[in-house]
Amino acid sequence: TRLQRTDSFPFSFFQHASCHRPTCAPMSQSPEALIKTLKAGGPNAAPALEQLKVVLLGFDSLPPLSLPTPNARAEISLAVSALEAGCLYSLSLPSTTLFDTCTSALFPIYTTLPYTPTADTPTVHALLLLRHLSTNDLPLFHSTLLTYPPPILSHPHVAYCVSLERQLMVGSYGSLSLTSLPHPSFETFASDLRDAARENVADAMEASYESLSVDTMKDLLMFSSVEELMAYVQDGRPDWDVDPVAGVKFVQGERGGRAEGMSMVGRCLAYAEEVERIV
């Protein structure tokens, strides 16, 4: 699902709230305590998030109103902390829906309101870039990057994502740093990116070679063991003839041969046009 940027505080972030003002039951904890519970994860995280949704609904200082209320600075800081905690919590869920809605709510705050960055702010900025890379949305990656202030751009987490995008743009899959991640939360989107890169490399090898050694295949496809390579071939490339000694022989079927080569040329040209447009 492509992340949609918006200048309005997205109602979708609140649509699953269990209660709405003014019939909402009293909070069981203070907002700060709820954020701490959300960061801790576990079974109490989801209820804490539901209560935080309701709290943020009452802040007129947030988009789309963005009113200069007496407590605006404190409310904005609380909203940033809550939404960033929601982003990190969402990575433990099977769907990216919550991550997308939290970042959609954060983006107009980041870009239009004065806020105090938290310890998680650079990480969330980097995760948003990784999300765009994992969906191969390079235009959105670059347009998002243009909104980042210098302190965020210079942070190692964001610099890592920029370096990763450059490696992808030139097709330097062998240089991709997708195993030694700068933050554990990156694994969710790095895994998606790793799978996509692996498929591109596999297609290229199939079109370019008649056979390769098992060790070479393991390294090029970014597997840590031969067993992982064998499992990948069995599940996703059953037409490959694999022999631990002789290596892997490719069958030039529908994906192989000249047709696949021309397809690769087309993709390279598309990348080149994208680079020229950006520059």
Disulfide bonds with the S-S distance in Angstrom:
none
